[in-house]
Structures are given as structure tokens and as C-alpha cells.
Amino acid sequence: MIVRTPKRLHLGIIDPSSNLGRRFGSIGLALDEGYEIKITPAGGLSIEANEEDRKIIEKVVEEINLHYETGVDFHIEVRRSIPRHVGLGSTTQLALGIASGILKLAKKDVPIEEVAKVLGRAKESGAGLYTFKYGGLVIDGGVRDSIPPLIIRHEFPEDWAFILVIPRMKRGLSEEEENEILTEKFGDPQAGREIAYKIIFGLLPALVEGDIEEFGRNLSEIQMLVGKHFSAFQGGTFREDIRMIVDELNRITYGAGQSSWGPTVYGLIRREEFTKVKAKLLDFLKDQGIKAEIELGVPRNKGAEVLGENLFLERLISGVR
């Protein structure tokens, strides 16, 4: 069994204050090049993965077996991974990917929302869950009693893309650190109202009309408002150590922001502009003495794939022709 997941950009939380009875509400976007995992039946559990991924895999195998009696005898090979704690959604994509592959091998049809509940995912944000399931741009309606409902899913223009900058700096918060913050009530209700307004009358109409400049402007403004919610925890509207990169991206792209807790930051571009923008960005980073990985973030308008290995090879071969 071959599982291929997206990675996700987190474009913002709408209202963590629960001013209107629902809390959080998130905007997410699926990108290509997430996890690729091979899962095969075996005589015991063996895992080929880095240590952090291995711990998550072991826990997922145990939980899925406990709830669905799938067994634990698998060989699991992580062939491609998402960097951990950099703001690209690695934990949710890995957990749901492993669970989906095992359940398919066991011929058990379980809604991915139920799987997310079992694994403790999507408790605050549905961005990872719904990018995994559907791809594209997703917006959830905030938490009330359970997993937040999906309220918007829209195709993302394939000629748009993001330039991703992953600075070699302190990683984002761990799950434990994040939970300590998110269990407390915080946030600016007025900022939440403004974010919702800009989504409905700015971001989404621009997406439907294919207006990259308007989409980018609204995205940047939403990111600034999101920063009001989290400024007390990250030292400002954006993390102090990456603020200057966001400012530069706002100058040379259509719109920019920080994904989740960082350190990944992103700028909206046309896909054809990547080389030109990357060159400008490399000069800026060199001048500032900042070391970073720079990647092209290609939008993915489909969710995760869970394929039998023969079907996977057939698709791979047909793609080369």
C-alpha cells in the first residue's frame, strides 16, 4: 500500500476568543510533496523513519488496532517526509496517512473524520484534516463540541504558487507547548470579526475571480490580524526572528505570512515567477546573514492518495510517458 499526503500551509485562525460561541476557525491550503509512505503486511511491526516520525507511527498503529482490530504486523517505510514543527502540518498528515493505509489494508471503511477523532487530531483546527481529505483551499467553521465542520472548499489556481522559506532557526511549538496555549481563552474579538469580513468580501471573491493581487492583499491583511491573536505568545504580529523575512516577502510577492507557529513563511507568486523571486530572496537572506531552505509550494487540488502498490506503479509509469 502506498500513501501520499499533501503538506499544508496554515493561513490563519479566525477567532480563538469564542466570542460567538464557536472557537478558532481555520484557513488551510494543500500543497504537493507531503508524505509518501509504503505499508505492507509483515511478521511484526518494523518502521523505517526518523525518530520523531517513528514515535507517532507507533502510537497510530496502536490506537487504530485498539479501535478497529487491524493488527500491528506491518512494515512501514517513510519514503518522503514533511519537516517536523516548521508549520507544514507534519503530525496530522503522518497520523492520518498511516491510519488510512492500515485501514485500507484491513478492508475497513472508516470516515476520516472519525479517524481524526480517534487519533486526537483536528481538535482546534480542521485545516490539516480537510486538506488531507480534499486538497485545495479549505476553511472550517470553528469548534463547538467536536471536530470543526468544513464550510468552504475551493480549487486553488494551478498557475498560482507560494515561495516557501524555512529558516534554520528555532522550530515551531511542540504539541505539548501548543496545547498549553490553546486550552486557555485568548484572542481579540474585533480582529476575529475583521478576519471573517475580509474572508467573505475579500479573499474568497478574489479566489473565485482569479485576482491574485486582491487575494494576496487580503491574505497579508488577514495575517496581520491573526497576529493580534497570537502576539503575546510569539513576540509580536509574527515571530520576532522571522518578521523581517515576512516584510521582504510582502515587498516582492503578492502577499505573505507565517504558517502556523513558523518558522516557515510564505509569499504568494505566479508559478512562473519562482526563479526570479527566489533570486531576490537569496540576495536578501545573504545580506541579513540568514540561512534558509527555499522551496516552490505547488497547490494540490486533491487530497491524500491511498493506492495498492501495483496501481501506484501504473500511475507512476503513465506519468512518465
PyMOL commands that set and color helices and strands:
alter all, ss='L'
color gray80, all
select helices_A, chain A and resi 51-68+90-105+112-119+127-134+175-182+189-209+212-234+243-252+271-288+309-320
alter helices_A, ss='H'
color red, helices_A
select strands_A, chain A and resi 2-4+7-15+24-31+36-41+46-48+74-80+137-140+150-154+160-167+256-258+265-270+292-297+305-307
alter strands_A, ss='S'
color yellow, strands_A
deselect
rebuild
show_as cartoon
